[in-house]
Amino acid sequence: MNKTKAAAWPKHKAFSKKNNRTKVENPLLVLFNKPYDVLSQFTDNSTPPRATLADFIQIPNVYAAGRLDRDSEGLLLLTNCGSTQQKISDPKFKAPKTYWVQVEGEITDEALAALAKGVTLNDGPTLPATALRMAEPAVWQRQPPVRYRAAIPTSWLSLTITEGRNRQVRRMTAAVGFPTLRLIRAQIGQWQLGDLAPGESRTISLTTDNF
């Protein structure tokens, strides 16, 4: 999807009691492949301004349901429906989120078992997760590329969690001795990244049958 100048788009505001509509005539869900180095918000007051969702999403009145860190890639969901936003982003609903994680070093069975059991972070123990070794996925090249150290191999794992703590996946892999080099979110609940290229999006009309 080609970028469009943000100035041509409607101004977005964060969800609040005033604009968080729980019922809309045409509820939508937008599946977006957020590129690396893009903020999961529509505005940025930095100088110079950083890339935001406004550089890619031109659908009015949709808002990110949850977030994805600037240095992470992959699936971000947006919606114009407040109740849908809550179901996706509120931790009490525990929507599982699956990440493809490239780590420094060859991930061990012991590390995978520790991640699956739950590890203790500085804000407390994590819930049990699903941690599986995986082959390198057939995905796009990151820009900029990951910096490799020639003497140290890398490996990939699939990690599914039901929490949404700040930089949780990165902290979890670091806690078991395998720093994260690249992080791609592949799935949230039933919604998958699929074949969306970085910067591309797909819009779905929501009904009780598909959510």
C-alpha positions in Angstrom: 0.0 0.0 0.0 1.4 3.4 -1.0 1.8 6.0 1.7 -0.4 9.1 1.6 0.3 12.4 3.3 -1.0 12.4 6.8 -2.3 16.0 6.4 -5.1 14.7 4.1 -6.5 12.4 6.7 -8.9 13.1 9.5 -7.5 13.8 12.9 -7.5 10.8 15.3 -7.8 11.0 19.0 -7.1 8.4 21.6 -10.1 6.4 22.9 -12.0 8.3 25.6 -15.4 8.2 27.2 -16.5 10.8 24.7 -15.4 9.0 21.5 -15.3 5.4 22.6 -18.5 4.3 20.8 -19.6 0.8 21.9 -22.1 0.6 19.1 -21.6 1.8 15.5 -23.7 1.2 12.4 -20.9 -0.4 10.5 -18.3 -1.9 12.9 -15.0 -2.5 11.2 -11.8 -4.3 12.0 -8.6 -3.4 10.2 -5.7 -5.9 10.0 -2.5 -3.9 9.5 1.1 -5.2 9.1 3.0 -2.5 11.1 6.5 -2.0 9.7 9.5 -1.6 11.9 10.1 1.9 13.2 6.5 2.9 13.0 4.5 4.1 16.1 1.2 2.4 16.8 -0.6 5.7 17.1 -1.8 8.4 14.7 0.1 11.4 15.9 3.6 12.2 17.1 4.9 15.5 18.6 8.6 14.6 18.2 10.9 16.8 16.2 11.4 15.6 13.5 8.1 13.7 13.6 8.4 9.9 13.5 6.4 7.6 11.2 2.9 6.8 12.6 -0.3 5.0 11.6 -1.3 8.1 9.8 1.3 7.4 7.1 -0.6 4.2 6.2 -4.2 4.1 7.4 -6.7 6.4 5.8 -9.9 5.0 7.2 -11.6 7.6 9.4 -12.5 6.9 13.1 -10.5 3.7 13.6 -8.2 3.3 16.5 -5.5 0.8 17.5 -6.8 -2.0 19.7 -3.7 -2.5 21.8 -0.2 -1.5 20.7 2.9 -2.9 19.1 6.3 -1.4 20.0 8.0 0.9 17.5 10.9 -1.7 17.1 8.5 -4.6 16.6 6.7 -5.6 13.4 3.6 -7.4 12.3 -0.1 -7.6 13.1 -1.8 -4.6 14.6 -5.6 -4.5 14.8 -7.6 -1.3 14.5 -11.4 -0.8 14.9 -14.1 1.9 15.0 -16.0 0.0 17.7 -15.3 0.6 21.4 -16.5 -2.8 22.6 -14.4 -4.6 20.0 -11.4 -2.5 21.0 -11.9 -3.6 24.6 -12.3 -7.3 23.8 -9.0 -7.2 21.9 -6.9 -5.0 24.2 -8.2 -5.6 27.7 -6.1 -8.2 29.6 -9.1 -9.6 31.3 -10.2 -11.1 28.0 -6.8 -12.8 27.6 -6.8 -12.8 23.8 -3.8 -15.0 22.9 -1.1 -13.2 20.9 1.5 -15.2 18.9 4.9 -13.8 18.1 7.7 -15.0 15.8 10.8 -14.2 17.7 14.4 -14.3 16.4 16.8 -14.6 19.2 20.6 -14.5 19.6 21.9 -18.0 20.0 20.4 -21.5 19.5 17.3 -21.6 21.7 17.5 -24.6 24.0 14.8 -27.0 25.2 15.4 -25.8 28.7 14.8 -22.2 27.7 11.6 -23.1 25.8 10.4 -25.1 28.9 11.0 -22.1 31.1 9.1 -19.7 28.8 6.2 -22.2 28.7 6.1 -22.5 32.5 6.4 -18.7 33.0 9.4 -16.6 34.0 9.8 -14.1 36.7 10.3 -10.5 35.5 10.8 -7.3 37.5 7.0 -6.8 37.6 6.2 -10.4 38.7 5.9 -13.8 37.2 4.4 -14.3 33.7 1.5 -16.6 33.0 2.2 -19.9 31.3 2.9 -19.5 27.5 3.3 -21.7 24.5 6.9 -21.7 23.3 8.0 -23.7 20.3 11.1 -23.9 18.2 10.4 -23.0 14.6 12.2 -22.7 11.3 13.0 -19.2 10.0 9.7 -17.9 8.6 9.3 -16.8 5.0 8.9 -13.1 5.8 10.1 -9.8 4.3 13.6 -8.4 5.0 13.6 -5.9 7.8 14.6 -2.4 7.1 17.1 -1.7 8.6 18.4 -5.3 8.7 19.1 -7.0 12.0 22.7 -6.6 13.1 24.3 -10.0 13.4 27.5 -11.1 15.2 29.3 -13.5 13.0 30.4 -15.7 15.8 27.0 -16.1 17.3 24.1 -18.0 15.6 20.5 -17.0 15.7 17.3 -19.0 15.9 13.6 -18.6 15.9 10.7 -19.5 18.2 7.0 -19.1 18.3 5.8 -17.6 21.6 2.1 -17.3 22.4 1.1 -15.2 25.5 -2.1 -14.0 27.0 -0.8 -10.9 28.7 0.2 -7.5 27.4 2.9 -6.1 29.6 5.4 -3.5 28.3 8.0 -5.2 26.1 7.0 -8.5 27.6 8.3 -10.9 24.9 11.7 -9.2 24.8 12.0 -9.4 28.6 10.9 -13.0 28.7 13.5 -14.2 26.2 16.2 -12.1 27.9 15.3 -13.7 31.2 16.1 -17.2 29.8 19.4 -16.0 28.3 18.3 -15.4 24.6 18.0 -11.7 23.7 15.4 -10.9 21.1 16.8 -9.6 17.8 13.6 -9.4 15.8 10.0 -9.6 16.9 7.0 -10.1 14.5 3.4 -10.5 15.8 1.7 -13.1 13.7 -1.7 -13.5 15.3 -4.1 -12.0 17.8 -7.0 -14.2 18.8 -8.4 -15.6 15.6 -6.9 -12.9 13.4 -3.7 -13.8 11.5 -1.1 -11.7 9.7 -1.5 -13.9 6.6 0.1 -12.6 3.4 0.0 -8.8 4.3 3.2 -7.1 3.3 4.6 -4.4 5.6 2.5 -1.3 5.4 -0.5 -3.1 3.9 -3.9 -3.5 5.6 -7.1 -5.4 5.1 -10.5 -4.3 6.4 -13.3 -6.6 7.6 -16.9 -5.8 8.4 -17.6 -7.2 11.8 -20.7 -9.2 12.6 -21.5 -11.6 15.5 -20.5 -14.4 13.1 -16.9 -13.3 12.7 -16.0 -11.9 16.1 
